Amino acid sequence: MIKRIQYLLLLSIILVAGGERLNAQRLALKTNTIDWLIMSPNLSLEARLSTRLTLQLGVACNPTHISVADTELTNMRVEPELRYWFNRPMARHFVALSATAASYNLRHADHHFVGDAVGAGFSYGYALVLGEHWNMEAEIGVGLAHLSAKNYHGNQIPNHKNYVHLRPVPIRVGLSFAYIFK
């Protein structure tokens, strides 16, 4: 799974670097406040590719073991997204082709899911311009994810992944703040 995440990250970096020349008004750095609520520090970089397209690459990671209501989640995610803007990049309505690759460890009471997920789907969002350099974005999306995990209770860890499914998932849920370089 880590190899898949590394390949996805490398491909996204090549796409951003191989796009048209990046300069002022073409880059945004952002963070999703909803991820912070689940204790997953995150950062995304969005680059303008043309007059209507941008490519965003986000990473989130929660390596800590903080338990809330007897539930604990650790995860690492890479989330590339190709956005089509109806007005102009980084302002107002957009639709996106979104993807995610994740490694996770979820525990509730004595029930554990330890595995990885790879998914893709479609998103819709709106970017509200707050000022010359600041935006606030709301985004929601659905898609399908291939989940494979070790699903077990207590300390009875199986030797192989015993939970392998293709499931509909919320591919994106976000309320982000962005700093746009001008």
N, C-alpha and C positions, 0 to 999 in steps of 0.2 A: 504494500500500500504506500509506503514512504517513497518508493521508486516512482509510482504513478504520480504522486504529488509533486515530486521533483521535476518530472518530465512536463507536467502541466504548467508549473511555475516557469520553467525554462522556455517553453513554447510561448507563453504570454509575454515574457520579457523580450523575446525575439520579435514578436509581432509589434510591440510598442516601439522598440528600437529601430525596426525596419520600416516603420510608417514614415509619413512625411516629416520633415524637420520639425523638431519640438522647440518652441520658443515661448515668449510671453503670451499669456491668455490661452495657453494650451494645456496647462497642467493644474490638477487640483489634488490636494491632500485631504483626506477625510477620515472620520471615525464614526462608527455606528453606536449610538447610545444604548440601544437594546442589547447589544452584545456585552456592554459594560455592566448591565443589570444582571447578567448571568456570569459575571466575573471573567469575561473573555476579552482581554485587551486586544484591540484590533486597529488596523491601519489599512487604508486603500489609497492607491494612486490612480488617477484617471487622466488619460492623455487624449487629446483631440486628434483624430485621424483625418477628418475632412469637415466640410461645412455642416454635416448632419450626423456624423459618426464619432463615437468615443470608445475607447477601450479602458476598462477598469480592471485592476488586479488588487484583490483584497486578501489579507491574511489575518487570521485570528488564532489565538492560542491561550489556553487556560491550563497550565501545568500544575496548578495548586490543587490541594485536596481540601476544599472548603465545603462543609456539609450544612445544608439549609433544609429544615423540615425532614431530616433523615434521608436526604437525597444529595448525591454528589456527582458532579460532572467534570471530567477533564477532557479537553479536546484540542485538536490542531486542525485548522481548515485553510484551504486555498480556494479563492472564489473569483475566477475571471468572468467578465461580463462584457458583451458587445452591445452598446446602446445606440439607438436611433432617436434623435431629437427632432420633434415636430417644428420647433421654432428655431433655436440655435443651440449649439452645445452648451451644456451646463446651465440652462435656463428653461423653466416650464416643463411641459409634458415630454415623457420619453417611454419607449418600450425597449425591452432588452432580451437578448438570448443569454441566459445565465447558466453557469455551471458551478459545481462544487465538488471538492474532494476532501474527505475528512477522515481522521482517525479519532476514535472516541472511547471513553470508559465511563459508562453510566451505571450508578448504583442507587437503588431505592430500597431501603431496609436491607434485606439480605438477598435481593434479586439483582443480578449483574448482567450487563451487556457490554462486552469488550470487543471492538472490531473497527471496521471502516465502512465508508459509504462513498459512492461516486454517483453524481446525478446531474441532470440538466433540465431546464424548463424555460418558461417565459415570465417576464416581470413587467410591471407597469409602475411608473413613478412620476413624481413631480418635484422639481427643484425650485424653491422659492429664493429669489435673490434678496439677501438681507442688507447688503452693502457692496462697496466696490470690490472687496476681496472675500466676502463671506456669503455662503449659501446654506440653506437647510433643505434636506431632501427627505421625502417619504417614499418608501418603495415596498411593494408586496408582489410576490410571485409564487407560482406553483409549478411543479414538475414531477419527474419520476427519479427515484434513486435506487440503486442496487445496494442493498445492505447485506453485509456478511459479518457475523459476530459469534462469539462464544456467549451463549445464553445459559445462565446457571444460577442456582440458589446456594447460599452459604459458601462453603469452601470446596464444593464438588466441581472443580474446574475441568471441563471436558478437554480431551486431547486435540480435537478438531473443531472448527466452526460448525455449529449446529443450527444456526439461524441465518438462512440465505434467502432473501426475498427482494422482489422488485415492488416498491411501494410508492404511491403518490405522497409527496411531501411539500411543505412550504419551502420552496427553494430560496426565497428571499423574504425577509421581514426586516425593515430598517427605518430608522429615524436618525439621519446622519447630519453632521455638521462638516462643512467643507471650507477649506481655505484655498482660494484660487490665486495662483501666481500670475501677476500682471506686470 
